[in-house]
Amino acid sequence: MMLVPRLSCDPPSPPPVMPNRQKQILFSVSGVLGFSCALMAAVATGLPFWVTGAVLCRTGAELVNATGAELDKFLGELNYGLFHGQRVKQCGLGGRPSRFSFFPDLLSAIPVVLHVFVIFFCGVVILFSSVVTGFFFFNAFGRPYETLQGPLGLYLWSFISCETSRGLSSCLVMVLFASEVNIHHLSHRIANFNEVNFVFQTYTQRYDLCFWLFFLVFLLHGLNFSLIRLAGVQFPFRGGKESAPSGGAADLMY
């Protein structure tokens, strides 16, 4: 007869748990940042401060052969966003301010499909930023479980929000709008819309505040993800645990 000692099957020690106060502070800060992203994206989408620049009345400048400082009399202003904007035309006889809307005024003059995609991805940024904000605050003040409401949900929605709004949607908003402005010459189209007697050309243009707010959203989502990861919360998407040996008879007798 030979006795075989029982194999030790002690479960692995659980990961360290974040203190409740630290968890509340961290998730609350992340929730505030997520809410800021949603708010900034919503405000930036509606404001007419995506592009600002100057337009030259080329017809008037060529008539008087204007050069140097004389060109200032033929330089107007242009600023616009995703839905509306304002232009001031200068053709030597004072400014002519006017307001315009993309829908429905400029539908025949702009690349409509591209412009609609820009607005669509702005909405995606707002949506996912709002969703991840709710999960951050739920994990801060609620009682999370190992389900889509708990750490798994926190990382899942943070990951989706970061990759969708930061890695995809925020970048797509900037890339698509930049291509609309530079490749499709959006400012030139707006300046010459419904013009019969004068020809305008883009003199200077630059991206304004609302455009760069989406880049800030990109950075804030990355900061949120880094804060949670550096805090020591265990990442839930890890390989399955090895199954423990089945508990059979304590001793094997021969």
Phi and psi in degrees as GROMACS dihedral restraints (atoms count N, CA, C in turn):
[ dihedral_restraints ]
;  ai    aj    ak    al  type     phi  dphi    fc
    3     4     5     6     1  -133.0    20    10
    4     5     6     7     1   130.7    20    10
    6     7     8     9     1   -97.2    20    10
    7     8     9    10     1   128.8    20    10
    9    10    11    12     1  -103.8    20    10
   10    11    12    13     1   121.2    20    10
   12    13    14    15     1   -63.4    20    10
   13    14    15    16     1   149.9    20    10
   15    16    17    18     1   -67.9    20    10
   16    17    18    19     1   134.5    20    10
   18    19    20    21     1   -72.9    20    10
   19    20    21    22     1   140.6    20    10
   21    22    23    24     1   -76.3    20    10
   22    23    24    25     1   126.1    20    10
   24    25    26    27     1  -122.8    20    10
   25    26    27    28     1    39.8    20    10
   27    28    29    30     1   -64.8    20    10
   28    29    30    31     1   133.2    20    10
   30    31    32    33     1   -68.1    20    10
   31    32    33    34     1   151.5    20    10
   33    34    35    36     1   -63.9    20    10
   34    35    36    37     1   150.2    20    10
   36    37    38    39     1   -66.5    20    10
   37    38    39    40     1   140.4    20    10
   39    40    41    42     1   -68.5    20    10
   40    41    42    43     1   153.8    20    10
   42    43    44    45     1   -65.7    20    10
   43    44    45    46     1   154.3    20    10
   45    46    47    48     1   -62.0    20    10
   46    47    48    49     1   139.3    20    10
   48    49    50    51     1   -94.3    20    10
   49    50    51    52     1   134.9    20    10
   51    52    53    54     1   -69.3    20    10
   52    53    54    55     1   134.6    20    10
   54    55    56    57     1   -55.8    20    10
   55    56    57    58     1   146.7    20    10
   57    58    59    60     1   -60.9    20    10
   58    59    60    61     1   -43.8    20    10
   60    61    62    63     1   -65.8    20    10
   61    62    63    64     1   -42.8    20    10
   63    64    65    66     1   -62.8    20    10
   64    65    66    67     1   -39.9    20    10
   66    67    68    69     1   -62.1    20    10
   67    68    69    70     1   -45.0    20    10
   69    70    71    72     1   -63.3    20    10
   70    71    72    73     1   -43.5    20    10
   72    73    74    75     1   -64.6    20    10
   73    74    75    76     1   -47.0    20    10
   75    76    77    78     1   -63.6    20    10
   76    77    78    79     1   -49.0    20    10
   78    79    80    81     1   -68.8    20    10
   79    80    81    82     1   -31.9    20    10
   81    82    83    84     1   -66.6    20    10
   82    83    84    85     1   -43.4    20    10
   84    85    86    87     1   -61.6    20    10
   85    86    87    88     1   -43.4    20    10
   87    88    89    90     1   -64.7    20    10
   88    89    90    91     1   -37.4    20    10
   90    91    92    93     1   -65.5    20    10
   91    92    93    94     1   -40.2    20    10
   93    94    95    96     1   -64.0    20    10
   94    95    96    97     1   -41.7    20    10
   96    97    98    99     1   -64.1    20    10
   97    98    99   100     1   -41.0    20    10
   99   100   101   102     1   -64.1    20    10
  100   101   102   103     1   -41.2    20    10
  102   103   104   105     1   -64.5    20    10
  103   104   105   106     1   -37.7    20    10
  105   106   107   108     1   -62.3    20    10
  106   107   108   109     1   -38.8    20    10
  108   109   110   111     1   -62.7    20    10
  109   110   111   112     1   -45.9    20    10
  111   112   113   114     1   -63.2    20    10
  112   113   114   115     1   -42.3    20    10
  114   115   116   117     1   -67.1    20    10
  115   116   117   118     1   -44.7    20    10
  117   118   119   120     1   -63.0    20    10
  118   119   120   121     1   -41.6    20    10
  120   121   122   123     1   -64.7    20    10
  121   122   123   124     1   -40.3    20    10
  123   124   125   126     1   -66.5    20    10
  124   125   126   127     1   -44.4    20    10
  126   127   128   129     1   -66.4    20    10
  127   128   129   130     1   -44.3    20    10
  129   130   131   132     1   -63.5    20    10
  130   131   132   133     1   -34.3    20    10
  132   133   134   135     1   -64.2    20    10
  133   134   135   136     1   -35.0    20    10
  135   136   137   138     1   -91.3    20    10
  136   137   138   139     1   -16.7    20    10
  138   139   140   141     1   -86.2    20    10
  139   140   141   142     1   149.4    20    10
  141   142   143   144     1   -90.6    20    10
  142   143   144   145     1    44.2    20    10
  144   145   146   147     1  -124.4    20    10
  145   146   147   148     1    50.2    20    10
  147   148   149   150     1   -93.0    20    10
  148   149   150   151     1   -38.5    20    10
  150   151   152   153     1  -137.5    20    10
  151   152   153   154     1   136.8    20    10
  153   154   155   156     1  -133.1    20    10
  154   155   156   157     1   147.1    20    10
  156   157   158   159     1  -174.0    20    10
  157   158   159   160     1  -170.9    20    10
  159   160   161   162     1  -125.0    20    10
  160   161   162   163     1   142.6    20    10
  162   163   164   165     1  -119.9    20    10
  163   164   165   166     1   138.8    20    10
  165   166   167   168     1  -101.9    20    10
  166   167   168   169     1   129.4    20    10
  168   169   170   171     1   -78.3    20    10
  169   170   171   172     1    92.2    20    10
  171   172   173   174     1   -67.3    20    10
  172   173   174   175     1   -35.3    20    10
  174   175   176   177     1   -62.3    20    10
  175   176   177   178     1   -47.8    20    10
  177   178   179   180     1   -67.3    20    10
  178   179   180   181     1   -39.5    20    10
  180   181   182   183     1   -65.7    20    10
  181   182   183   184     1   -36.1    20    10
  183   184   185   186     1   -73.7    20    10
  184   185   186   187     1   -29.8    20    10
  186   187   188   189     1   -64.4    20    10
  187   188   189   190     1   -38.5    20    10
  189   190   191   192     1  -103.9    20    10
  190   191   192   193     1     4.0    20    10
  192   193   194   195     1    54.8    20    10
  193   194   195   196     1    49.5    20    10
  195   196   197   198     1   -74.0    20    10
  196   197   198   199     1   139.3    20    10
  198   199   200   201     1  -141.9    20    10
  199   200   201   202     1   160.1    20    10
  201   202   203   204     1    59.5    20    10
  202   203   204   205     1  -128.2    20    10
  204   205   206   207     1   -67.5    20    10
  205   206   207   208     1   -21.3    20    10
  207   208   209   210     1   -66.5    20    10
  208   209   210   211     1   -22.4    20    10
  210   211   212   213     1   -66.4    20    10
  211   212   213   214     1   -21.4    20    10
  213   214   215   216     1   -60.7    20    10
  214   215   216   217     1   -27.8    20    10
  216   217   218   219     1   -71.6    20    10
  217   218   219   220     1   -13.9    20    10
  219   220   221   222     1  -117.2    20    10
  220   221   222   223     1    12.2    20    10
  222   223   224   225     1  -101.6    20    10
  223   224   225   226     1   119.5    20    10
  225   226   227   228     1  -104.9    20    10
  226   227   228   229     1  -177.5    20    10
  228   229   230   231     1  -117.1    20    10
  229   230   231   232     1   153.1    20    10
  231   232   233   234     1  -149.1    20    10
  232   233   234   235     1   128.4    20    10
  234   235   236   237     1  -145.6    20    10
  235   236   237   238     1   143.1    20    10
  237   238   239   240     1  -158.3    20    10
  238   239   240   241     1   164.1    20    10
  240   241   242   243     1  -123.8    20    10
  241   242   243   244     1  -139.6    20    10
  243   244   245   246     1   -92.8    20    10
  244   245   246   247     1   -17.8    20    10
  246   247   248   249     1  -122.0    20    10
  247   248   249   250     1   -33.0    20    10
  249   250   251   252     1  -155.3    20    10
  250   251   252   253     1   172.4    20    10
  252   253   254   255     1  -169.8    20    10
  253   254   255   256     1  -171.8    20    10
  255   256   257   258     1  -142.6    20    10
  256   257   258   259     1   144.1    20    10
  258   259   260   261     1  -135.0    20    10
  259   260   261   262     1   144.3    20    10
  261   262   263   264     1  -123.6    20    10
  262   263   264   265     1   115.0    20    10
  264   265   266   267     1   -97.7    20    10
  265   266   267   268     1   131.0    20    10
  267   268   269   270     1  -119.4    20    10
  268   269   270   271     1   115.9    20    10
  270   271   272   273     1  -125.9    20    10
  271   272   273   274     1    33.7    20    10
  273   274   275   276     1    91.8    20    10
  274   275   276   277     1    -9.9    20    10
  276   277   278   279     1  -121.5    20    10
  277   278   279   280     1    28.4    20    10
  279   280   281   282     1    97.3    20    10
  280   281   282   283     1   163.2    20    10
  282   283   284   285     1   -79.6    20    10
  283   284   285   286     1   148.7    20    10
  285   286   287   288     1  -122.1    20    10
  286   287   288   289     1    90.2    20    10
  288   289   290   291     1   -75.6    20    10
  289   290   291   292     1   145.9    20    10
  291   292   293   294     1  -155.3    20    10
  292   293   294   295     1   150.7    20    10
  294   295   296   297     1  -109.4    20    10
  295   296   297   298     1   153.8    20    10
  297   298   299   300     1  -145.6    20    10
  298   299   300   301     1   159.0    20    10
  300   301   302   303     1  -126.0    20    10
  301   302   303   304     1   142.0    20    10
  303   304   305   306     1   -69.0    20    10
  304   305   306   307     1   -35.1    20    10
  306   307   308   309     1  -119.8    20    10
  307   308   309   310     1   113.5    20    10
  309   310   311   312     1  -105.1    20    10
  310   311   312   313     1     5.5    20    10
  312   313   314   315     1   -60.8    20    10
  313   314   315   316     1   -46.5    20    10
  315   316   317   318     1  -102.2    20    10
  316   317   318   319     1    17.2    20    10
  318   319   320   321     1   -60.7    20    10
  319   320   321   322     1   -31.0    20    10
  321   322   323   324     1   -84.3    20    10
  322   323   324   325     1    -7.9    20    10
  324   325   326   327     1  -112.2    20    10
  325   326   327   328     1   -12.1    20    10
  327   328   329   330     1  -115.9    20    10
  328   329   330   331     1   159.6    20    10
  330   331   332   333     1   -73.2    20    10
  331   332   333   334     1    95.1    20    10
  333   334   335   336     1   -62.1    20    10
  334   335   336   337     1   -45.8    20    10
  336   337   338   339     1   -60.9    20    10
  337   338   339   340     1   -45.0    20    10
  339   340   341   342     1   -63.9    20    10
  340   341   342   343     1   -41.1    20    10
  342   343   344   345     1   -66.5    20    10
  343   344   345   346     1   -39.5    20    10
  345   346   347   348     1   -65.8    20    10
  346   347   348   349     1   -37.1    20    10
  348   349   350   351     1   -63.7    20    10
  349   350   351   352     1   -38.2    20    10
  351   352   353   354     1   -60.4    20    10
  352   353   354   355     1   -46.2    20    10
  354   355   356   357     1   -65.2    20    10
  355   356   357   358     1   -38.9    20    10
  357   358   359   360     1   -60.8    20    10
  358   359   360   361     1   -47.0    20    10
  360   361   362   363     1   -71.0    20    10
  361   362   363   364     1   -26.2    20    10
  363   364   365   366     1   -62.2    20    10
  364   365   366   367     1   -41.6    20    10
  366   367   368   369     1   -64.0    20    10
  367   368   369   370     1   -36.6    20    10
  369   370   371   372     1   -63.5    20    10
  370   371   372   373     1   -41.7    20    10
  372   373   374   375     1   -60.3    20    10
  373   374   375   376     1   -45.7    20    10
  375   376   377   378     1   -63.2    20    10
  376   377   378   379     1   -43.0    20    10
  378   379   380   381     1   -63.1    20    10
  379   380   381   382     1   -52.8    20    10
  381   382   383   384     1   -71.0    20    10
  382   383   384   385     1   -31.1    20    10
  384   385   386   387     1   -65.3    20    10
  385   386   387   388     1   -38.3    20    10
  387   388   389   390     1   -68.2    20    10
  388   389   390   391     1   -40.7    20    10
  390   391   392   393     1   -63.6    20    10
  391   392   393   394     1   -47.0    20    10
  393   394   395   396     1   -68.0    20    10
  394   395   396   397     1   -28.5    20    10
  396   397   398   399     1   -62.9    20    10
  397   398   399   400     1   -44.2    20    10
  399   400   401   402     1   -60.9    20    10
  400   401   402   403     1   -39.9    20    10
  402   403   404   405     1   -70.2    20    10
  403   404   405   406     1   -34.7    20    10
  405   406   407   408     1   -62.9    20    10
  406   407   408   409     1   -47.3    20    10
  408   409   410   411     1   -69.3    20    10
  409   410   411   412     1   -32.4    20    10
  411   412   413   414     1   -64.5    20    10
  412   413   414   415     1   -41.0    20    10
  414   415   416   417     1   -71.8    20    10
  415   416   417   418     1   -23.8    20    10
  417   418   419   420     1   -77.5    20    10
  418   419   420   421     1   -42.7    20    10
  420   421   422   423     1  -118.2    20    10
  421   422   423   424     1    -5.8    20    10
  423   424   425   426     1   -95.8    20    10
  424   425   426   427     1  -162.3    20    10
  426   427   428   429     1  -123.8    20    10
  427   428   429   430     1    84.6    20    10
  429   430   431   432     1   -68.3    20    10
  430   431   432   433     1   152.6    20    10
  432   433   434   435     1  -122.3    20    10
  433   434   435   436     1   170.8    20    10
  435   436   437   438     1   -79.1    20    10
  436   437   438   439     1    57.7    20    10
  438   439   440   441     1  -135.3    20    10
  439   440   441   442     1  -164.1    20    10
  441   442   443   444     1   -65.8    20    10
  442   443   444   445     1   -13.8    20    10
  444   445   446   447     1   -88.5    20    10
  445   446   447   448     1   -16.2    20    10
  447   448   449   450     1   -98.9    20    10
  448   449   450   451     1  -147.8    20    10
  450   451   452   453     1   -55.8    20    10
  451   452   453   454     1   -34.5    20    10
  453   454   455   456     1   -62.3    20    10
  454   455   456   457     1   -45.3    20    10
  456   457   458   459     1   -64.8    20    10
  457   458   459   460     1   -38.0    20    10
  459   460   461   462     1   -58.7    20    10
  460   461   462   463     1   -49.0    20    10
  462   463   464   465     1   -72.8    20    10
  463   464   465   466     1   -37.1    20    10
  465   466   467   468     1   -60.9    20    10
  466   467   468   469     1   -51.1    20    10
  468   469   470   471     1   -73.8    20    10
  469   470   471   472     1   -31.9    20    10
  471   472   473   474     1   -63.1    20    10
  472   473   474   475     1   -43.5    20    10
  474   475   476   477     1   -64.6    20    10
  475   476   477   478     1   -46.8    20    10
  477   478   479   480     1   -62.2    20    10
  478   479   480   481     1   -43.2    20    10
  480   481   482   483     1   -64.7    20    10
  481   482   483   484     1   -44.4    20    10
  483   484   485   486     1   -64.1    20    10
  484   485   486   487     1   -50.2    20    10
  486   487   488   489     1   -72.9    20    10
  487   488   489   490     1   -32.3    20    10
  489   490   491   492     1   -82.6    20    10
  490   491   492   493     1   -52.1    20    10
  492   493   494   495     1   -83.8    20    10
  493   494   495   496     1   -38.8    20    10
  495   496   497   498     1   -84.1    20    10
  496   497   498   499     1   -55.5    20    10
  498   499   500   501     1   -77.5    20    10
  499   500   501   502     1   -23.8    20    10
  501   502   503   504     1  -120.3    20    10
  502   503   504   505     1   -64.5    20    10
  504   505   506   507     1   -67.3    20    10
  505   506   507   508     1   -47.8    20    10
  507   508   509   510     1   -61.1    20    10
  508   509   510   511     1   -42.2    20    10
  510   511   512   513     1   -67.2    20    10
  511   512   513   514     1   -39.9    20    10
  513   514   515   516     1   -65.0    20    10
  514   515   516   517     1   -37.6    20    10
  516   517   518   519     1   -57.8    20    10
  517   518   519   520     1   -48.3    20    10
  519   520   521   522     1   -69.3    20    10
  520   521   522   523     1   -42.3    20    10
  522   523   524   525     1   -67.5    20    10
  523   524   525   526     1   -46.4    20    10
  525   526   527   528     1   -66.1    20    10
  526   527   528   529     1   -40.9    20    10
  528   529   530   531     1   -68.2    20    10
  529   530   531   532     1   -38.7    20    10
  531   532   533   534     1   -63.4    20    10
  532   533   534   535     1   -39.5    20    10
  534   535   536   537     1   -67.7    20    10
  535   536   537   538     1   -34.5    20    10
  537   538   539   540     1   -64.8    20    10
  538   539   540   541     1   -38.5    20    10
  540   541   542   543     1   -77.0    20    10
  541   542   543   544     1   -45.6    20    10
  543   544   545   546     1   -90.1    20    10
  544   545   546   547     1   -42.1    20    10
  546   547   548   549     1   -82.5    20    10
  547   548   549   550     1   -43.5    20    10
  549   550   551   552     1   -93.2    20    10
  550   551   552   553     1     2.8    20    10
  552   553   554   555     1    52.8    20    10
  553   554   555   556     1    56.5    20    10
  555   556   557   558     1   -62.0    20    10
  556   557   558   559     1   -41.8    20    10
  558   559   560   561     1   -62.4    20    10
  559   560   561   562     1   -40.6    20    10
  561   562   563   564     1   -64.1    20    10
  562   563   564   565     1   -41.0    20    10
  564   565   566   567     1   -64.2    20    10
  565   566   567   568     1   -41.7    20    10
  567   568   569   570     1   -67.3    20    10
  568   569   570   571     1   -43.0    20    10
  570   571   572   573     1   -63.4    20    10
  571   572   573   574     1   -32.5    20    10
  573   574   575   576     1  -100.6    20    10
  574   575   576   577     1     9.3    20    10
  576   577   578   579     1   -68.2    20    10
  577   578   579   580     1   129.2    20    10
  579   580   581   582     1    60.4    20    10
  580   581   582   583     1    25.9    20    10
  582   583   584   585     1   -98.8    20    10
  583   584   585   586     1   133.0    20    10
  585   586   587   588     1  -113.4    20    10
  586   587   588   589     1   -43.2    20    10
  588   589   590   591     1   -95.5    20    10
  589   590   591   592     1   -20.8    20    10
  591   592   593   594     1  -122.6    20    10
  592   593   594   595     1   149.5    20    10
  594   595   596   597     1  -115.4    20    10
  595   596   597   598     1   127.4    20    10
  597   598   599   600     1  -111.9    20    10
  598   599   600   601     1   150.6    20    10
  600   601   602   603     1  -136.0    20    10
  601   602   603   604     1   151.6    20    10
  603   604   605   606     1   -70.1    20    10
  604   605   606   607     1   122.2    20    10
  606   607   608   609     1   -93.2    20    10
  607   608   609   610     1   -52.1    20    10
  609   610   611   612     1  -142.3    20    10
  610   611   612   613     1   152.8    20    10
  612   613   614   615     1  -157.5    20    10
  613   614   615   616     1   151.3    20    10
  615   616   617   618     1  -151.7    20    10
  616   617   618   619     1   155.6    20    10
  618   619   620   621     1   -77.0    20    10
  619   620   621   622     1   136.2    20    10
  621   622   623   624     1  -100.5    20    10
  622   623   624   625     1  -167.6    20    10
  624   625   626   627     1   -55.3    20    10
  625   626   627   628     1   -48.0    20    10
  627   628   629   630     1   -63.2    20    10
  628   629   630   631     1   -34.5    20    10
  630   631   632   633     1   -63.1    20    10
  631   632   633   634     1   -43.6    20    10
  633   634   635   636     1   -77.7    20    10
  634   635   636   637     1   -17.1    20    10
  636   637   638   639     1   -63.6    20    10
  637   638   639   640     1   -31.7    20    10
  639   640   641   642     1   -71.2    20    10
  640   641   642   643     1   -28.9    20    10
  642   643   644   645     1   -69.1    20    10
  643   644   645   646     1   -36.1    20    10
  645   646   647   648     1   -65.5    20    10
  646   647   648   649     1   -38.1    20    10
  648   649   650   651     1   -59.4    20    10
  649   650   651   652     1   -42.6    20    10
  651   652   653   654     1   -54.1    20    10
  652   653   654   655     1   -47.9    20    10
  654   655   656   657     1   -69.2    20    10
  655   656   657   658     1   -38.8    20    10
  657   658   659   660     1   -68.4    20    10
  658   659   660   661     1   -36.4    20    10
  660   661   662   663     1   -66.2    20    10
  661   662   663   664     1   -38.7    20    10
  663   664   665   666     1   -64.6    20    10
  664   665   666   667     1   -37.8    20    10
  666   667   668   669     1   -64.7    20    10
  667   668   669   670     1   -41.8    20    10
  669   670   671   672     1   -57.7    20    10
  670   671   672   673     1   -48.0    20    10
  672   673   674   675     1   -62.8    20    10
  673   674   675   676     1   -39.7    20    10
  675   676   677   678     1   -68.0    20    10
  676   677   678   679     1   -38.6    20    10
  678   679   680   681     1   -60.6    20    10
  679   680   681   682     1   -46.2    20    10
  681   682   683   684     1   -66.8    20    10
  682   683   684   685     1   -39.6    20    10
  684   685   686   687     1   -69.4    20    10
  685   686   687   688     1   -41.3    20    10
  687   688   689   690     1   -72.3    20    10
  688   689   690   691     1   -17.3    20    10
  690   691   692   693     1   -74.6    20    10
  691   692   693   694     1   -11.1    20    10
  693   694   695   696     1    94.3    20    10
  694   695   696   697     1     9.1    20    10
  696   697   698   699     1   -68.9    20    10
  697   698   699   700     1   132.1    20    10
  699   700   701   702     1   -68.5    20    10
  700   701   702   703     1   130.7    20    10
  702   703   704   705     1   -71.8    20    10
  703   704   705   706     1   127.9    20    10
  705   706   707   708     1   -77.9    20    10
  706   707   708   709     1   -21.1    20    10
  708   709   710   711     1   -86.1    20    10
  709   710   711   712     1    71.1    20    10
  711   712   713   714     1  -124.1    20    10
  712   713   714   715     1   164.7    20    10
  714   715   716   717     1   -61.3    20    10
  715   716   717   718     1   155.2    20    10
  717   718   719   720     1   -65.5    20    10
  718   719   720   721     1   150.0    20    10
  720   721   722   723     1   -72.8    20    10
  721   722   723   724     1   148.7    20    10
  723   724   725   726     1   -69.9    20    10
  724   725   726   727     1   138.4    20    10
  726   727   728   729     1   -70.8    20    10
  727   728   729   730     1   138.2    20    10
  729   730   731   732     1   -72.4    20    10
  730   731   732   733     1   150.2    20    10
  732   733   734   735     1   -60.0    20    10
  733   734   735   736     1   140.5    20    10
  735   736   737   738     1   -69.0    20    10
  736   737   738   739     1   139.9    20    10
  738   739   740   741     1   -83.3    20    10
  739   740   741   742     1   104.9    20    10
  741   742   743   744     1   -98.3    20    10
  742   743   744   745     1  -147.2    20    10
  744   745   746   747     1   -68.6    20    10
  745   746   747   748     1   146.7    20    10
  747   748   749   750     1   -66.8    20    10
  748   749   750   751     1   -39.0    20    10
  750   751   752   753     1  -126.4    20    10
  751   752   753   754     1   146.6    20    10
  753   754   755   756     1  -106.8    20    10
  754   755   756   757     1   124.9    20    10
  756   757   758   759     1  -112.2    20    10
  757   758   759   760     1   137.1    20    10
